[in-house]
Amino acid sequence: MIAWREAMSVGSPALDADHKRLIELVNLTEEWGSRDSWPQVGAVIDDLMVYVREHFQREEAVMAAIRFPELEAHRKRHEALAARARLLNDKFRAAANDGERKTCCLVLTKVLNEWLLDHILKQDMKFKPLIPKKPQPAAHHAPELQVGLPQQTEAELAAERKARKEARDKDVEYELPPNLAHLLKRIEYVVPEMPPPEKEFDSFEKLCAAAVCRRVDKVLIFFQRHNPALNLELPPFFLASAEFADKFRQAIGKFIFPMIWESRQVRMLATNFDWAAQDAESFWEHINRQLEQSILQGWTQGWDELRLIEVKKDGQKVLQVKDNTKALREMLQPSSPSAYDLPRIGNREIDVFQSLLDPANDWWETLNRAWRICHDLYEQEKEPRIFQQKAREGAFRDGLLSAFNRFPPEWVDFLVLACHRVFPRVSTSFLEGFATNLGRNEAEREAHIPYTIRYLRQARTNPDIFDRERLEEQEWQAQMKELSDYLAHREPKA
């Protein structure tokens, strides 16, 4: 798997966006291939072949515009890679069995991974110095540069993303009655994005604190995705709340970061690079393994200081709560019961809080890649369009279970509950059934997914939730049957 880093930027927003998308598609090919999901691999490879061709055209136009002297040699590399990729794709399509498909997929992803790293970090970096750092006055623009160099603004990039989404959503178009039209639309929901990193700090200590919080925010913001159209009676779990994230940053500043700052190695970092020119994201590019360990040690020690201690009282073992832990409980309390659900903070919650920072890993890309797989499997199994290949029964459940191996065990619950907050047919009844895969009884299940079991216990006290979900499922099934019957006598629009 390849993760995008700012050091991979070639100075052109359009080409950087291309490279990010190519990395995403190659990673998806590898991910689906590791799970022997060949229909999904084939679909991603189709997208990949088209995008590679389009990217090469854009990149060659840029090189022509800036009069890059090695354009012809670069173009030949493009042609060679495209030809090899097409050959491997053809072999994949012609494969007679899963073993041959797996071999083709492994070779293709290996070739593309090696090519991407060489292409971006070596070949493309040769023309980076020739790309203008900012637009020049119109009178001084070379004619080719005005046409060939795609200096896209944020608004232009947003418009391009919207156009791609509309093209992807369209699929096959039918004339449908108004009461059925929504069944052919892809699911829509809120996906919060990371804000730009903070910068221009007046001290290295503030930069370091902001970098730690940003790394944690990437996990918290990921879990804040939700579907406003869903009528969920219970409050969201705490990691899904923006209010909790704000309070958690305050808790880091008060209880945890002082422990990190005690490390002499961390403070000495200020003398080794120009920290004033860095932001909360680029900070991590200057951290070596030893410094990662120093930051992690301070982070771990800070949370360990807040753990409840087992003591004997009147001959019995009880957990003693420290004053700072009481203060933490007070600080993280929701503003209202509906804001978010947070159990009374104990050692299990402290384990969750501690898991949110890993200086050696930026979880943002990994989390979003796993989510895309869950999204695709949900859509293909639970809400397939008429023209879409339907996934086997249980594929979404198995996708969730396999995702657990990629993340800290403390996050298992929250991925499951995030699906419940986004996907209409991941009901509390689905959660009840899903939980049976993780234990023979509720005590065993709670050991694996304590927060999901807590959520289900709250739901069980409100029978209206299950009644509402049952009626919604019956309505959905009836509409799907009506849609199927209607389309059986209709042809797609030309």
N, C-alpha and C positions, 0 to 999 in steps of 0.2 A: 504494500500500500504506500502511496506517496501522499504527503501532506504539503499543501501550499504554504510557502513562507514568503515574506516580503522581499527576502534576498533574491527570489526568483523573478521579480518584476523586471521587465525589459524597458520600462519607461513609457509604454503606450497603453492607455487604459483599455482599448479595444483588444489588443493582443493579449494583455494580462487576463482579461475576461475569458478569451478563448482558451488560454492555457489552463485556467481554473476549471473550465467546463470539461476539457479533455482529461484532466486528472480525475475529475469526478466520474466520468464515463469509464475510464480504465479501471478505477477502483471498484466500480459497480460490476464490471465484467468479472473481475477477480473474486468479488464477494459472492455473486451468484454462482460462479463456477465452483467455488469451494463447497457449495451446498448442492451441487449436481442439479441445479434448476435450469435445465437447458432451454425451455421456451423463453425464460427471462434473459438468459445469456444472449440468445439470438436477437431479441428485441433491442437490447443495449448495443450489441455489435452493429446492428443496422444504423442506429443513431450515431454511433462512433464513426462508421465509415463516411457518412454524409458530413459529419462535423469536421473530420480530418481534411476532407477535400475543400470545404468552405474556408477552413482556417488557413490552409496553404495558399489559397487565392488571396486572402486578405493580407497575409504576411508578405507575400511576394509583391503586392501592390505597395505596401509600406516601404519595402527595400528599394523598389524602383523609385519611389518618391524622394527618398533621402539619398539616392544615387550610391547605394551600397556596392562597393567594388567586387564583392564576392557573391553577387546575386546569382550568377549562373551556377556556380558550384553548390550554392544553397538550394537552388531549384532542383538540381540533380539528386540531392539527398532526399528532398521531398518526394520526387518521382520514385526513387528506389524503395523508400519506406511504404509509400502508397501501394506499390506493386506487391510488395511482400505481404502487407496487411490483407490485400484483396485475395491473394493466393491462400493464406491461412483461413480467411473467412469462407472461401469456396470449399476448402477441405472440411471445415466445420459443418457446412451445409450438407456436404455429401457423406458425412460420417455415417457408418452403418449401425453403430451401437454407442452406448454411453461411454465406453472406454476410449474409443476414438475421439469422441467429442471432448472428453476431458483432456486428452493429450493435445488436441488442437487449441483448446482454450488456454491451457497452461503455457504453450509456446507463444500464443498470441499476446497474452498479458505480459510475459517475460520480455518479448520483443518491444512492446509498447512502453513498458516501464523503463527499460534501458534507453529507448529512443527519447522518451520525454526528458529524462534527466540530462542526457547528452545534448538534446535539442535546445532545451531552455538554458541550462547552466553553462553550456560551452558555445554552441553555434549562435544562438540568438544574442548572447551577450556581446558578440562581436559588433553588432550594429547598434547596441544600446547607446553608446556615446554620440551617435549621429542623430538620435531622435531629439528634437527640441524639448527643452525642459518646460517651456511654456509657449503659448502661441505668440508669434512675432507680429509686429504691425503689418497690416495688409499690404502696404506699398513695398515691403521687403520680402514678401512670400514668393518663392519660386512657383511657377505655374503648376509643376507636377505636385508640389507639396500641398497646394490647396486642394487638389483632387484626391491624391493618393493616401495621405496620412490621416487615419481616422481618429482625430482628437475628440472623442465623445464626451459630452457633458453628462452629469448624473441624470438629467432629464431625458437625454437621448438614450442612455442605457436603460432607464426605466421603461421608456416607450418600446425599446427593442425586446425587453423581457416580457412586456405585456403582449406584444405581437406574437412572440413565440408561444406564450401560454394559450392565447386564443386559437392559434393554429393547432396546438396539441389537443386542446379541449374539443375542437370541432369533430374530430374523428369521422364518423358517418352521420350525415344529416338526414333527419326524417321530419315529415310534417306530422306533428302530434297534437292531440287535443290538449288544451291548457292544463287540465288536471293531471296529465301524465308527463308533461315536458320536463319536469324537474328530475325524473328518473334517469334521463340520459346525460345529466350534467355531472361532472366530476365534483367530488366533495370539496368544499371550501371551508377554511378555518383560519384563525389568526396564528401566524408564526412570527413571534417577536425576533427582531434582528439585533445583533450587537451594535451599539452606537460606536462612533469613531473613538479611538483611544484618547484618553486625556494626555495633554502635553504641556510644555512650558511650566515646569515645576520650579519653585524657588529653593528647593532643597532636595538632596538625594534621598533623604528619609521619606519624603512625601511621594517621590517617584516610586520607590520600592513598595510602599504601602499600596499605592494605586495599582501597581503591577500585580500584586498578590490578589487584590480584590477583583481585578479584571479576569484573572484566570478562574477564580471562583464563580464570577458572574456568568461565564460561558456555560457552566453547568446549570446554574439557576435559571438563566434566560431560556435555555433549551426546554426545560420542563414547564415553562409558562405558556406554551401553546395551548389553545383551547378553541372550542366551537361555540360561539355566542348563540347559535340556533338551538342548542340543546337545552332542555329544561331539567337541570340537575338541582335537586332539592338540597343536597348536602354541600357543605363548604368545600373548597378545594384543599388538597393536601398542602402542607406548608411550603414545600419546594416549588409549588406551582404559583405562588403568590408574589407579585411585585412588591407588595408591602413588606412581606417577610424578607425579601432580598435587601431592601433598604435597611431594615433593622439588623440584618445579619452583618452587613458591612460595618455598621456602628459597633457591633459586638467584636468583630475582628480588630477594629482599631483600639478598642478598650482593653480586651483580654488577651488577644493572641499576638498581634504584631509586635508589641513590646518585647515578647520573648524572641521573636525573629531578629529584632534589631539589636539584641544583646550579643549576637554573633559578631566577633571581630572580623571574620572573613567577609561577611555581608557589608559591614561598614567600609572595609578596605576597598571594596569594589569601586567606590566613588573615585578612587585615585587612579584607576586602571583604564578608564575610558571617559569620553566626553558625555557625561550623563545629562548635561543641560540640553543636549540636542536630541535626547531620546524621549519616547513616549511610553505609556503603560503597556503597549504591545511589544515594541522593539526591545524593551528592557530584557526580555527573555532570550534574545539572540546573543546576549553577552554573558550568559550564565553557563559555566562549565559543570561537569558532574559533581565536583567537590562543593561548589556553591549551591547546587541543587540540594545536596545532602544537608548543608548547613541551614538552608531555608526550611526544608522538611523537618529537620530536627527541632527547630524553634517552633514551627507550627504544631508538631506532635506534642511537644512539651507543654505548650499553652493549653491545649485541650485536655491533656492528662491532669493538669493542675485543677481542672474543673470537675473531674470525675467524682462520683459519690464513693465514699470509703466504707467498707464493711467493718463494723465494730460490734462488740458484744455489749448488750444492755440487758440487765436482769437475766443473764444466762442465755439470752437469745441473740442471734445475729441480726443486725439491722444496718441499713445504709444511712450514713451520716452525710448531710448536705452542707457543703461549705458556703460561706457568706458570698463569695464571688459567683457560685453557681446559683444561689438565690437571686443575685442581681441579674445574672444572665436570663433566668426564667422571667423576671420582670421585664427586661428589655425586649424579649422576643414575643411577648404576649400580643395576640392580635387586637386590633382596635375594636373589633366586635366579633361575636361568634360566627358571623357569616363571612368574615374576611378570609380566614383560613383555619384549618384544623391542625393544631400542634399538641401532642400529648405533653403531659407534665415532664419536663426535661429530666431524663435519667441517663445512665451510661449508654443505652442503646441509641438515644438521640445524639449523644456526643460522638459515638462512632460514625453516625451519618455526617455530622458536621465536619469531623476530621477527614472523612473520605473526599470532601469537595475540593481539596487542593492536592495536586501531584505536580511538583515543579518540573518533573521530567516529561510530563505528558500534557498536551493541549487537547482536551477531549472534544472540542467543538466539532471537528470534521467527523470523528468516529461516531459521535452521537447522531449527527444528522444523517450519516450514511446508513446507520442501523435503522433510523426512523423511516428513511425512504423505502427500505426493504419491507418494514412493517406496513407502511402505507400501501405499497403495491400489492402485498399479499392480502391485506384487508379488502382492497378494492376488487381484486380478482376473485376472492372467495365470497365475501359478504355482500358486495354491491356491484357485481359485474354488469357492464352495459351489454345489451343484446349482442353486439358485434364483437365483444371482447372474449378472449379465451378464458374460461372459468378455471380457477385453481381448484385442486382437489379439496375435499372436506378436511378440515383440520390444518390446512397449510398455514393459516394466520397464527393459530395457536403454536404450531411448531416453530414458526419464525420468531415468535416472542421468546419461547424457551431457549432457542439457540442463541438469541441475542444476549442472554444472561452471562454467557461465557466471555463476553468481550468487555465487561465493565466491572467496577468494584461491586461486590455482592450487596452492599448497602443500597445500591440504586435499582435493584430488581423491581421492588414495589413501585417505584415512581414511574418507570417506563410503562408498566401495566396500567397504572392509574391515569397516566397521560393519554393512553389510548382510549380509556373510558371517557375522558373529558373532550375528546376530539371526534371519535368515530361513533356515529349514531347507533350502530348495531352491536357495539361492545357495551352491553348492558350490565347491570348488577347480576343478572342471571348468568351472563357469560362469565363474569368474574367468579361466581360460585363454582361453575363447571371448571374453569381454568385452575382454580385452587386445588382441585382434586388431583391434579397432576403432580403436586408438590408435597404429598403426604397422605397417609391412610386416615388420619383424623385431624381435627382442627388444631390440636396442639402441635402436631408435626408440621402442618402447613404454616402455622404462625411463626415457627422457627425460621422459615424461608421467606415469607412475605408478611411480616407483622403489620405493616401499614395497610395492606390490602384487606387483611382479616379485620383490622380495626374499622375500616370503611364499611365492610360488609355487615359487621355487628351493628353499626349505626343504621344502615339501611334496613336491617331486619326489624328495627323498632318502628319503621314507617311502612306499613303494608301498601300504602298508596303508590309508593315507588314501583313496586313489582306489578301492581295493577296497571299503572300507566304504561310501563314498558311492554306488558303483554298486549295491550290494546294497540300500541304503536307498531309492534311486530306483526300483528294480525292485519293491520291496515297496509303495511308495506307489502306483505305477501299478496294481499288482494290486488294491490295496484300493479305489482309485477306480473301477476297472471293476466290482468286486463291489458297491460302493455304487450305482453307476449301474444295474446290473442289478436290484438289490433295490428301488430307488425306482421303477423302471419299472412295478412291480406294486403300488405302495403310494400312498395318497393322504395329503397332509399332514393333521395333526391339526387339528380345528376349534379 
